[in-house]
Amino acid sequence: MAKLKLDLHDIYNKGALIDKALSDAIDECCDSKISTLEIIPGKGSGQLKKKVLRFLDQKSVKQKYHRIDKDSKNHGRLFVYFRFK
């Protein structure tokens, strides 16, 4: 199963870069039929994770993926799952 990993530690305080990185990663998953995107916003204050979830909740983004899972053992990690026909 193909998986793409996006670590946001390096750009945690750069809003526009975060949106672009998320958008690019989602597009890459769709284009390359990668079924799982692992996003690592890190554990910090939780603000970055909230930003990522808000981004994923946009209607235009939401229609691209199947579902989101929060890692129960590591709250600094999210999984986005894609389904391809």
Backbone hydrogen bonds, N-H to C=O, Kabsch-Sander energy under -0.5 kcal/mol:
donor,donor_aa,acceptor,acceptor_aa,energy
4,L,36,T,-2.7
6,L,38,E,-3.4
7,D,5,K,-0.5
8,L,6,L,-0.6
8,L,40,I,-2.5
11,I,8,L,-0.9
12,Y,9,H,-0.9
14,K,11,I,-2.4
15,G,13,N,-0.6
18,I,14,K,-2.2
19,D,15,G,-2.2
20,K,16,A,-2.2
21,A,17,L,-2.8
22,L,18,I,-2.7
23,S,19,D,-2.7
24,D,20,K,-3.0
25,A,21,A,-2.3
26,I,22,L,-2.5
27,D,23,S,-2.5
28,E,24,D,-2.5
29,C,25,A,-2.2
30,C,26,I,-2.4
31,D,27,D,-3.2
32,S,28,E,-2.6
33,K,29,C,-0.6
33,K,30,C,-0.6
34,I,29,C,-2.3
35,S,33,K,-0.6
36,T,2,A,-1.1
37,L,80,V,-2.9
38,E,4,L,-3.4
38,E,36,T,-0.5
39,I,37,L,-0.6
39,I,78,L,-2.9
40,I,6,L,-3.2
42,G,76,G,-1.6
50,K,46,G,-2.0
51,K,47,Q,-2.3
52,V,48,L,-2.6
53,L,49,K,-2.6
54,R,50,K,-2.5
55,F,51,K,-2.4
56,L,52,V,-2.6
57,D,53,L,-1.3
58,Q,55,F,-1.4
61,V,58,Q,-0.7
62,K,58,Q,-3.4
63,Q,59,K,-1.5
64,K,61,V,-2.1
65,Y,61,V,-0.6
65,Y,62,K,-0.8
66,H,81,Y,-3.0
67,R,81,Y,-1.3
69,D,79,F,-2.9
71,D,77,R,-1.9
77,R,74,N,-1.1
78,L,39,I,-2.8
79,F,69,D,-3.1
80,V,37,L,-3.0
81,Y,67,R,-3.3
82,F,35,S,-2.8
